Amino acid sequence: MLFRKQKNLLGLDIGSSSVKLVELKEGKEGRFNLVKAGIEVLSPEAIVDGAIMDSSLVVETITRLLSSTAVKNPNVAVSVSGHSVIVKKIQLPTMPEEELSESIRWEAEQYVPFDINDVYLDYVVLDPGAIGETMGVLLVAAKKEKVDDFKNVVTQAGRVPALVDVDAFALQNCYEVNYGLDPTRVVALVNIGASVMNVNILASGQTVFWRDITFGGNQFTDALQKEFSLSFEQAEALKKGETTGGQSPAKVDEVLREVSQDVANELQKTLDFFKATSGQEAVDSIVIAGGGAKVKDLDAVLKDKFNLPVEMLNPFRSVTWDEKTVDSKWLSDHSPALAVAVGLGIRKLGE
């Protein structure tokens, strides 16, 4: 069994408002089949700004989700984002892989604003084999404390944290598997979570710019709470299009549109900074994902703001499933929120 194909990891997206689970099985020609998917709501005080504040609540939620989906796969992939994660594209003198692996820690100290002893480091050489005096390297650093917190809740839920990724890269994996990568186009992938918005800009089929913005779906909920004096749960329901009382639909739409303008303004700052500092061409299109992407008319506001095509990412565009075991209506309703979990579920043990 030496050449047996490695199983896919169980994708577990531990977000600020919910935990999402996706189990995939790779078939012929790199196509994936969806085995299981599920979402479990997480108490808002459990994770704040991407940091685990109440691990027992997170463990309970993961355990409920694993139980309800009856997933057996022991090996889990999770991801992190926020201010504790640094991703930088750097230029280094061209050197052999062995020399780079020995010197990367010293090189990273110049770019990572944390004590180098307090972070986990990883890197990937961009365009390996290219001839030149310098080479591009994508450097990733994440605070050990944050990574260990995420690994620990998975362990306490009875599973093995086999891989820790970055939200923006998991989103990129999901996009690549479903849409492919067009080397002639510059695409901004925007994942709108409850408290953090991940932006990953792809050019020539690679990440060229990355940023996490502390702004997300909770801003819509907060605005509705204040405007209509609602509880968090009532405002969440209203944000999702449910009716909770005598609120005017027109006024609800107005509140949501105002926050959507704020989302557009935050994204504008990031795209302006990218254009000014990267030397790349301007963005050709925007692809949105995450639970916050489903807010009414958000895509229309972004189209108006940037005068660009804006598309909702479908994480199951090239994925098959059995209608007998997967509820297609449920999947359609929740698919934008499952994009990061899909990107994690694509990964394999040992990667």
KEKE-3310 file (N, C-alpha, C; in steps of 0.2 Angstrom, whole numbers, plus 5000, padded with zeros to 4 digits):
npx = (5004:5011:5009:4997:4984:4984:4972:4959:4960:4949:4940:4939:4932:4934:4926:4921:4907:4902:4905:4911:4910:4918:4919:4928:4931:4943:4942:4943:4954:4957:4945:4932:4922:4908:4906:4902:4894:4892:4886:4888:4881:4890:4893:4893:4903:4913:4923:4933:4937:4945:4952:4952:4942:4935:4938:4931:4918:4920:4925:4914:4905:4912:4912:4898:4895:4903:4897:4883:4885:4891:4904:4919:4932:4948:4958:4961:4960:4963:4961:4969:4968:4969:4977:4987:4993:5005:5008:5020:5027:5043:5059:5073:5091:5095:5096:5101:5088:5092:5100:5092:5082:5089:5092:5081:5074:5082:5081:5067:5066:5068:5056:5045:5034:5035:5042:5053:5054:5042:5034:5027:5035:5033:5036:5036:5044:5042:5039:5049:5065:5067:5077:5089:5096:5089:5076:5058:5049:5036:5032:5026:5020:5015:5008:5013:5005:4992:4990:4992:4981:4970:4974:4973:4959:4954:4960:4955:4942:4943:4949:4963:4974:4980:4984:4988:4982:4981:4967:4965:4973:4967:4954:4959:4963:4951:4945:4953:4952:4938:4937:4948:4964:4967:4980:4981:4973:4969:4963:4953:4950:4938:4934:4921:4920:4912:4919:4931:4938:4945:4957:4963:4974:4976:4987:4994:4992:4996:4997:4998:4996:4990:4979:4971:4956:4949:4934:4918:4904:4897:4896:4885:4875:4877:4873:4859:4854:4856:4848:4835:4833:4836:4839:4854:4852:4840:4843:4853:4844:4836:4846:4848:4837:4825:4810:4807:4798:4790:4798:4802:4804:4810:4817:4826:4833:4840:4848:4856:4862:4870:4880:4885:4891:4901:4909:4913:4921:4931:4937:4941:4951:4961:4963:4967:4979:4986:4987:4995:5007:5011:5015:5008:4995:4979:4965:4954:4943:4931:4929:4917:4915:4910:4900:4895:4895:4882:4873:4860:4860:4874:4883:4879:4882:4895:4898:4894:4903:4916:4915:4917:4916:4907:4907:4898:4907:4906:4908:4906:4906:4913:4912:4905:4890:4880:4863:4855:4862:4866:4859:4853:4847:4849:4863:4865:4860:4869:4882:4891:4897:4904:4916:4930:4931:4929:4941:4950:4947:4951:4965:4978:4984:5000:5004)
npy = (4994:5006:5016:5021:5033:5048:5052:5065:5079:5084:5098:5111:5126:5137:5150:5167:5168:5155:5138:5129:5114:5104:5089:5081:5071:5066:5062:5055:5064:5074:5079:5083:5076:5079:5074:5076:5090:5104:5116:5125:5136:5148:5155:5172:5177:5168:5168:5182:5195:5186:5179:5165:5166:5159:5144:5132:5134:5134:5121:5113:5117:5112:5099:5096:5098:5089:5077:5079:5078:5066:5063:5053:5055:5057:5067:5084:5100:5116:5134:5151:5169:5187:5199:5193:5186:5186:5189:5191:5196:5194:5199:5189:5186:5174:5157:5140:5128:5122:5131:5142:5137:5136:5150:5157:5160:5170:5180:5182:5189:5202:5206:5203:5209:5204:5195:5184:5171:5169:5165:5154:5149:5149:5146:5149:5147:5158:5155:5145:5139:5149:5160:5172:5186:5188:5181:5178:5176:5170:5174:5167:5170:5166:5169:5159:5157:5159:5150:5138:5138:5136:5123:5116:5116:5108:5096:5094:5091:5079:5076:5076:5089:5091:5100:5118:5131:5147:5158:5166:5159:5147:5150:5154:5141:5135:5143:5141:5127:5127:5136:5138:5146:5161:5167:5179:5188:5199:5196:5199:5191:5191:5187:5188:5188:5186:5195:5198:5203:5195:5198:5193:5195:5190:5187:5183:5170:5169:5173:5190:5200:5203:5205:5207:5213:5222:5221:5216:5205:5207:5220:5224:5218:5224:5238:5236:5232:5243:5253:5247:5244:5230:5213:5204:5191:5194:5204:5197:5188:5197:5203:5192:5192:5187:5190:5199:5207:5223:5230:5242:5236:5244:5253:5244:5239:5251:5253:5242:5244:5256:5251:5242:5251:5255:5244:5243:5255:5252:5241:5248:5256:5246:5241:5252:5254:5242:5244:5256:5251:5239:5238:5231:5227:5235:5229:5216:5210:5206:5194:5188:5180:5170:5172:5185:5189:5187:5197:5207:5215:5219:5215:5222:5235:5235:5233:5245:5254:5250:5248:5236:5219:5209:5194:5181:5169:5152:5138:5125:5124:5115:5104:5088:5079:5068:5068:5061:5061:5073:5089:5098:5111:5116:5117:5126:5138:5140:5140:5151:5154:5142:5142:5144:5132:5122:5125:5121:5107:5102:5100:5088:5075:5077:5087)
npz = (5000:4998:4989:4991:4989:4998:5011:5010:5021:5035:5033:5044:5048:5060:5065:5070:5072:5069:5067:5054:5044:5032:5022:5010:4996:4985:4968:4952:4940:4948:4953:4965:4977:4988:5004:5017:5025:5036:5048:5063:5075:5084:5100:5102:5111:5112:5102:5098:5088:5080:5090:5101:5115:5124:5126:5130:5126:5112:5110:5114:5104:5092:5095:5095:5081:5075:5080:5075:5061:5060:5056:5053:5050:5057:5056:5055:5047:5050:5050:5052:5055:5055:5066:5071:5062:5049:5032:5020:5004:4999:4993:4990:4989:4976:4980:4985:4990:5002:5009:5010:5019:5030:5032:5033:5045:5050:5040:5041:5053:5050:5044:5052:5064:5077:5091:5085:5091:5096:5086:5073:5058:5040:5023:5005:4989:4976:4959:4957:4951:4942:4933:4939:4949:4961:4971:4973:4988:4997:5013:5028:5044:5060:5076:5089:5101:5096:5086:5093:5102:5093:5088:5100:5104:5094:5097:5110:5106:5102:5090:5078:5075:5061:5051:5050:5042:5033:5032:5020:5011:5011:5005:4993:4988:4987:4977:4966:4963:4959:4950:4942:4938:4930:4921:4915:4922:4935:4951:4965:4979:4991:5007:5018:5034:5051:5059:5053:5038:5024:5012:4997:4984:4967:4955:4939:4942:4956:4973:4976:4984:5001:5014:5030:5036:5050:5050:5047:5045:5057:5059:5051:5059:5071:5067:5064:5077:5084:5077:5078:5091:5095:5100:5099:5093:5086:5078:5070:5063:5056:5047:5039:5032:5037:5046:5060:5067:5068:5059:5046:5029:5020:5027:5034:5023:5020:5031:5030:5017:5020:5028:5019:5011:5019:5020:5006:5006:5015:5008:4997:5001:5003:4990:4984:4990:4987:4973:4973:4978:4973:4960:4951:4938:4938:4948:4940:4943:4956:4968:4980:4996:5011:5026:5027:5014:5009:5012:5008:4993:4994:4984:4973:4978:4979:4965:4960:4967:4962:4949:4943:4938:4950:4959:4967:4976:4972:4981:4978:4964:4955:4962:4966:4972:4982:4980:4989:5001:5004:5007:4994:4994:5007:5005:4995:5001:5011:5005:5002:5015:5017:5010:5015:5023:5013:5005:5015:5016:5005:5006:5010:5021:5027:5019)
capx = (5000:5015:5007:4990:4982:4982:4965:4959:4959:4943:4940:4935:4933:4932:4925:4919:4900:4900:4910:4909:4914:4917:4923:4928:4934:4945:4941:4947:4956:4957:4938:4931:4915:4906:4904:4898:4895:4888:4887:4885:4882:4895:4891:4898:4908:4918:4929:4932:4942:4949:4955:4948:4942:4932:4939:4926:4912:4922:4926:4907:4902:4915:4909:4891:4895:4906:4891:4878:4887:4894:4911:4924:4939:4951:4963:4958:4964:4960:4965:4969:4968:4969:4983:4992:4996:5009:5010:5024:5031:5049:5064:5080:5096:5094:5100:5098:5083:5095:5103:5086:5079:5093:5093:5074:5073:5086:5078:5061:5066:5068:5049:5040:5034:5034:5048:5054:5054:5035:5030:5028:5036:5033:5037:5036:5047:5038:5043:5055:5069:5068:5084:5090:5100:5085:5070:5052:5047:5030:5034:5020:5022:5009:5009:5012:4999:4985:4990:4991:4974:4966:4975:4970:4952:4953:4962:4950:4936:4944:4952:4970:4975:4985:4987:4985:4983:4979:4960:4965:4975:4961:4950:4962:4963:4944:4943:4957:4949:4932:4937:4955:4968:4968:4986:4980:4968:4970:4957:4953:4946:4936:4930:4918:4918:4909:4923:4937:4937:4951:4958:4969:4974:4979:4990:4998:4990:4999:4996:5003:4994:4986:4977:4965:4953:4945:4928:4914:4896:4895:4895:4878:4871:4877:4869:4852:4853:4855:4843:4829:4833:4835:4844:4859:4849:4835:4847:4856:4839:4834:4851:4848:4831:4820:4806:4807:4794:4787:4802:4800:4809:4814:4822:4831:4838:4844:4853:4861:4866:4874:4885:4888:4895:4907:4913:4916:4926:4937:4940:4944:4958:4965:4964:4971:4986:4989:4989:5001:5013:5013:5017:5004:4989:4973:4961:4950:4936:4931:4925:4916:4913:4909:4893:4894:4894:4875:4869:4856:4863:4881:4887:4877:4885:4902:4899:4893:4909:4922:4914:4920:4912:4908:4904:4898:4910:4902:4913:4904:4904:4916:4911:4899:4888:4874:4857:4852:4865:4867:4853:4855:4844:4853:4870:4864:4858:4875:4888:4896:4900:4908:4921:4936:4931:4931:4948:4954:4945:4955:4971:4979:4988:5007:5006)
capy = (5000:5011:5022:5023:5040:5051:5055:5073:5081:5086:5105:5114:5133:5140:5157:5171:5167:5149:5133:5126:5108:5101:5083:5080:5065:5067:5057:5055:5070:5080:5082:5082:5074:5082:5069:5079:5098:5106:5123:5125:5143:5149:5160:5178:5179:5163:5171:5189:5197:5180:5175:5161:5169:5154:5138:5127:5135:5132:5114:5111:5118:5108:5092:5095:5098:5082:5072:5079:5076:5059:5062:5049:5057:5060:5072:5090:5106:5123:5140:5157:5175:5192:5203:5188:5182:5190:5187:5196:5194:5197:5197:5187:5183:5167:5153:5134:5127:5120:5137:5146:5134:5138:5157:5160:5163:5177:5184:5184:5194:5209:5208:5201:5213:5200:5191:5178:5165:5168:5163:5148:5152:5145:5150:5146:5150:5159:5154:5141:5138:5155:5163:5179:5187:5187:5176:5180:5171:5171:5172:5167:5170:5166:5169:5152:5156:5159:5143:5133:5139:5133:5116:5113:5115:5102:5090:5093:5089:5072:5075:5077:5095:5089:5106:5124:5136:5154:5159:5169:5154:5142:5153:5153:5134:5134:5147:5138:5121:5128:5141:5138:5152:5164:5171:5185:5192:5201:5194:5200:5186:5194:5183:5193:5184:5190:5200:5199:5202:5193:5200:5190:5197:5185:5190:5178:5164:5168:5178:5196:5205:5199:5209:5205:5220:5220:5223:5210:5204:5209:5227:5224:5216:5230:5243:5234:5232:5250:5256:5245:5241:5223:5209:5201:5186:5197:5208:5192:5185:5202:5203:5186:5192:5185:5196:5199:5212:5228:5234:5243:5233:5249:5255:5238:5239:5257:5252:5237:5248:5260:5247:5239:5257:5255:5238:5246:5260:5248:5238:5253:5258:5241:5240:5258:5253:5237:5247:5260:5248:5232:5238:5226:5230:5236:5223:5215:5207:5204:5188:5188:5174:5171:5173:5192:5191:5186:5202:5210:5221:5220:5214:5228:5241:5234:5234:5253:5257:5249:5248:5230:5213:5206:5188:5177:5163:5146:5133:5119:5124:5110:5098:5084:5076:5063:5071:5057:5062:5081:5093:5104:5117:5119:5119:5133:5143:5141:5139:5156:5153:5136:5142:5142:5125:5119:5126:5117:5100:5100:5098:5081:5073:5077:5092)
capz = (5000:4998:4984:4992:4989:5005:5011:5012:5028:5037:5034:5050:5048:5066:5064:5076:5073:5068:5065:5047:5042:5025:5021:5003:4994:4979:4963:4946:4937:4953:4955:4972:4979:4994:5008:5023:5027:5042:5052:5070:5077:5090:5104:5100:5116:5112:5098:5097:5083:5078:5095:5106:5122:5128:5123:5132:5121:5105:5110:5114:5097:5087:5097:5092:5074:5073:5081:5070:5054:5060:5052:5057:5049:5063:5054:5054:5045:5052:5048:5056:5052:5059:5067:5074:5056:5045:5026:5016:4999:5000:4988:4993:4984:4974:4984:4985:4995:5009:5012:5012:5025:5036:5033:5033:5051:5051:5035:5043:5058:5047:5042:5056:5069:5083:5093:5081:5095:5098:5080:5068:5052:5034:5017:4999:4984:4970:4953:4958:4945:4938:4933:4941:4955:4967:4970:4977:4993:5001:5020:5033:5052:5065:5083:5092:5105:5092:5082:5098:5104:5088:5088:5107:5104:5090:5101:5115:5103:5100:5083:5077:5071:5056:5047:5051:5036:5033:5029:5014:5006:5010:5000:4986:4986:4985:4971:4961:4962:4956:4944:4939:4938:4923:4922:4912:4925:4942:4954:4972:4983:4997:5012:5023:5040:5055:5062:5049:5030:5021:5005:4994:4977:4963:4948:4936:4946:4962:4978:4976:4990:5006:5020:5034:5038:5055:5048:5044:5046:5064:5058:5049:5065:5076:5065:5065:5084:5086:5074:5079:5098:5095:5103:5094:5089:5082:5072:5065:5059:5051:5042:5035:5028:5041:5049:5068:5071:5063:5055:5039:5025:5016:5032:5035:5017:5020:5036:5027:5012:5023:5031:5013:5008:5023:5017:5000:5008:5018:5002:4992:5004:5002:4983:4982:4993:4982:4966:4973:4981:4970:4953:4947:4935:4943:4949:4935:4945:4963:4970:4987:4999:5018:5027:5026:5007:5007:5014:5003:4989:4995:4978:4969:4981:4977:4958:4959:4969:4959:4942:4941:4939:4956:4958:4973:4975:4973:4983:4975:4957:4952:4966:4965:4979:4981:4983:4994:5008:5005:5005:4989:4996:5012:5003:4991:5006:5015:5002:5003:5021:5018:5006:5018:5025:5007:5004:5020:5015:4999:5008:5012:5026:5025:5015)
cpx = (5004:5013:5000:4989:4981:4975:4965:4958:4952:4943:4936:4937:4930:4932:4922:4911:4898:4906:4907:4913:4912:4922:4922:4932:4936:4944:4945:4948:4955:4950:4936:4923:4914:4903:4899:4899:4890:4890:4884:4886:4886:4893:4896:4903:4914:4924:4928:4938:4947:4952:4951:4948:4939:4932:4934:4920:4914:4922:4919:4904:4905:4912:4902:4891:4898:4900:4886:4879:4890:4900:4916:4931:4943:4956:4960:4963:4960:4964:4964:4969:4969:4976:4989:4996:4999:5010:5014:5027:5037:5054:5071:5085:5095:5099:5097:5093:5086:5097:5097:5083:5083:5093:5086:5072:5076:5083:5071:5061:5066:5061:5044:5040:5033:5041:5048:5053:5046:5030:5032:5029:5035:5034:5037:5039:5043:5042:5049:5059:5070:5075:5085:5094:5096:5079:5064:5051:5041:5032:5027:5023:5015:5011:5008:5006:4993:4985:4988:4984:4969:4967:4972:4963:4950:4954:4957:4943:4937:4947:4960:4971:4981:4988:4984:4987:4981:4972:4961:4968:4970:4956:4952:4962:4956:4942:4947:4954:4942:4932:4943:4958:4969:4974:4986:4976:4970:4963:4958:4948:4945:4932:4928:4916:4914:4913:4929:4935:4944:4952:4964:4969:4978:4981:4994:4998:4993:4996:5001:5002:4989:4985:4971:4963:4949:4938:4924:4907:4893:4893:4887:4873:4871:4873:4861:4850:4852:4849:4836:4828:4832:4840:4849:4856:4844:4838:4850:4850:4837:4839:4850:4841:4825:4816:4805:4802:4791:4791:4801:4806:4813:4819:4828:4836:4842:4849:4859:4865:4871:4881:4889:4893:4902:4912:4916:4922:4932:4941:4943:4951:4963:4967:4968:4979:4990:4991:4995:5007:5016:5016:5013:4998:4984:4969:4955:4943:4937:4926:4924:4914:4912:4902:4891:4892:4887:4871:4866:4859:4870:4885:4885:4881:4892:4903:4898:4900:4915:4921:4917:4915:4913:4904:4904:4902:4906:4907:4912:4903:4907:4916:4905:4897:4882:4868:4854:4855:4866:4861:4855:4853:4848:4860:4870:4863:4865:4882:4893:4900:4905:4914:4928:4936:4932:4938:4952:4953:4949:4962:4972:4984:4995:5009:5009)
cpy = (5006:5017:5023:5030:5042:5053:5062:5074:5084:5094:5108:5122:5136:5147:5160:5170:5160:5144:5129:5120:5106:5095:5082:5074:5066:5061:5057:5063:5076:5083:5079:5080:5076:5076:5071:5087:5099:5113:5122:5132:5143:5155:5166:5180:5174:5165:5178:5191:5191:5176:5172:5164:5164:5147:5132:5128:5132:5124:5110:5111:5113:5101:5091:5094:5091:5077:5073:5077:5069:5058:5058:5051:5060:5066:5078:5096:5112:5128:5146:5163:5181:5195:5199:5184:5187:5187:5192:5192:5197:5195:5195:5185:5176:5163:5146:5133:5125:5126:5141:5143:5136:5145:5160:5163:5170:5182:5187:5189:5201:5211:5206:5205:5210:5197:5185:5171:5164:5166:5157:5151:5146:5149:5146:5150:5151:5158:5150:5139:5144:5158:5170:5179:5186:5183:5179:5174:5174:5169:5172:5166:5170:5165:5162:5151:5155:5152:5138:5133:5135:5125:5113:5112:5109:5096:5089:5090:5082:5071:5077:5084:5094:5095:5112:5129:5143:5155:5161:5164:5148:5144:5153:5146:5133:5137:5143:5131:5121:5132:5141:5145:5155:5168:5177:5190:5193:5200:5196:5196:5190:5190:5187:5188:5188:5196:5202:5198:5201:5195:5197:5191:5192:5188:5184:5171:5163:5174:5184:5201:5202:5204:5206:5212:5218:5224:5217:5211:5207:5217:5228:5223:5222:5236:5242:5234:5239:5254:5254:5242:5234:5219:5206:5196:5189:5200:5203:5190:5191:5203:5198:5186:5190:5191:5194:5203:5217:5232:5235:5240:5238:5252:5250:5239:5245:5256:5247:5240:5252:5257:5244:5245:5257:5250:5240:5251:5257:5244:5242:5255:5252:5240:5246:5257:5248:5240:5252:5257:5242:5233:5234:5230:5231:5229:5222:5213:5206:5198:5188:5181:5175:5173:5180:5194:5190:5192:5206:5216:5223:5220:5220:5235:5241:5236:5242:5256:5257:5249:5242:5224:5210:5200:5184:5170:5157:5140:5126:5119:5118:5103:5094:5081:5072:5067:5067:5058:5069:5084:5099:5110:5120:5121:5125:5139:5145:5141:5145:5156:5147:5136:5141:5135:5120:5119:5122:5109:5098:5097:5091:5080:5073:5082:5098)
cpz = (5000:4994:4985:4992:4996:5005:5012:5019:5029:5038:5039:5050:5055:5066:5070:5077:5072:5067:5059:5046:5035:5025:5014:5002:4987:4974:4958:4943:4942:4955:4962:4973:4986:4998:5014:5023:5032:5045:5058:5073:5084:5094:5103:5105:5116:5108:5097:5093:5081:5083:5100:5113:5127:5125:5124:5127:5114:5105:5110:5107:5092:5088:5094:5085:5072:5074:5076:5063:5054:5056:5056:5056:5055:5062:5052:5051:5047:5050:5053:5052:5057:5061:5069:5068:5051:5038:5022:5010:4999:4994:4992:4988:4983:4978:4984:4991:5002:5012:5014:5018:5031:5038:5034:5039:5052:5046:5038:5049:5056:5045:5046:5062:5076:5085:5089:5085:5097:5092:5077:5062:5046:5028:5011:4993:4978:4964:4954:4951:4941:4939:4935:4948:4962:4965:4975:4982:4997:5008:5024:5040:5056:5072:5086:5096:5102:5089:5087:5101:5099:5088:5095:5107:5099:5094:5107:5113:5101:5093:5083:5072:5066:5052:5049:5045:5038:5029:5022:5009:5006:5005:4993:4984:4983:4978:4965:4959:4958:4950:4940:4940:4931:4924:4919:4916:4933:4946:4962:4975:4990:5002:5018:5029:5045:5058:5058:5042:5028:5014:5002:4986:4973:4957:4945:4940:4953:4967:4977:4981:4994:5012:5024:5037:5044:5054:5045:5045:5052:5063:5056:5055:5070:5074:5066:5072:5086:5083:5076:5087:5098:5098:5097:5090:5084:5076:5067:5060:5054:5046:5037:5031:5031:5044:5056:5071:5066:5060:5048:5034:5021:5021:5034:5029:5017:5025:5033:5021:5015:5025:5025:5010:5013:5021:5011:5001:5011:5012:4998:4995:5003:4995:4981:4984:4989:4976:4967:4975:4977:4963:4948:4943:4940:4943:4943:4937:4953:4964:4978:4990:5007:5019:5026:5019:5005:5009:5008:5000:4990:4988:4973:4971:4978:4969:4956:4961:4965:4951:4939:4941:4946:4956:4965:4972:4976:4975:4980:4968:4953:4956:4965:4972:4977:4984:4988:5001:5009:5002:5001:4991:5001:5010:4999:4996:5010:5012:5003:5010:5022:5013:5009:5020:5019:5005:5009:5018:5009:5001:5010:5018:5024:5021:5019)
residu = (MET:LEU:PHE:ARG:LYS:GLN:LYS:ASN:LEU:LEU:GLY:LEU:ASP:ILE:GLY:SER:SER:SER:VAL:LYS:LEU:VAL:GLU:LEU:LYS:GLU:GLY:LYS:GLU:GLY:ARG:PHE:ASN:LEU:VAL:LYS:ALA:GLY:ILE:GLU:VAL:LEU:SER:PRO:GLU:ALA:ILE:VAL:ASP:GLY:ALA:ILE:MET:ASP:SER:SER:LEU:VAL:VAL:GLU:THR:ILE:THR:ARG:LEU:LEU:SER:SER:THR:ALA:VAL:LYS:ASN:PRO:ASN:VAL:ALA:VAL:SER:VAL:SER:GLY:HIS:SER:VAL:ILE:VAL:LYS:LYS:ILE:GLN:LEU:PRO:THR:MET:PRO:GLU:GLU:GLU:LEU:SER:GLU:SER:ILE:ARG:TRP:GLU:ALA:GLU:GLN:TYR:VAL:PRO:PHE:ASP:ILE:ASN:ASP:VAL:TYR:LEU:ASP:TYR:VAL:VAL:LEU:ASP:PRO:GLY:ALA:ILE:GLY:GLU:THR:MET:GLY:VAL:LEU:LEU:VAL:ALA:ALA:LYS:LYS:GLU:LYS:VAL:ASP:ASP:PHE:LYS:ASN:VAL:VAL:THR:GLN:ALA:GLY:ARG:VAL:PRO:ALA:LEU:VAL:ASP:VAL:ASP:ALA:PHE:ALA:LEU:GLN:ASN:CYS:TYR:GLU:VAL:ASN:TYR:GLY:LEU:ASP:PRO:THR:ARG:VAL:VAL:ALA:LEU:VAL:ASN:ILE:GLY:ALA:SER:VAL:MET:ASN:VAL:ASN:ILE:LEU:ALA:SER:GLY:GLN:THR:VAL:PHE:TRP:ARG:ASP:ILE:THR:PHE:GLY:GLY:ASN:GLN:PHE:THR:ASP:ALA:LEU:GLN:LYS:GLU:PHE:SER:LEU:SER:PHE:GLU:GLN:ALA:GLU:ALA:LEU:LYS:LYS:GLY:GLU:THR:THR:GLY:GLY:GLN:SER:PRO:ALA:LYS:VAL:ASP:GLU:VAL:LEU:ARG:GLU:VAL:SER:GLN:ASP:VAL:ALA:ASN:GLU:LEU:GLN:LYS:THR:LEU:ASP:PHE:PHE:LYS:ALA:THR:SER:GLY:GLN:GLU:ALA:VAL:ASP:SER:ILE:VAL:ILE:ALA:GLY:GLY:GLY:ALA:LYS:VAL:LYS:ASP:LEU:ASP:ALA:VAL:LEU:LYS:ASP:LYS:PHE:ASN:LEU:PRO:VAL:GLU:MET:LEU:ASN:PRO:PHE:ARG:SER:VAL:THR:TRP:ASP:GLU:LYS:THR:VAL:ASP:SER:LYS:TRP:LEU:SER:ASP:HIS:SER:PRO:ALA:LEU:ALA:VAL:ALA:VAL:GLY:LEU:GLY:ILE:ARG:LYS:LEU:GLY:GLU)
# end
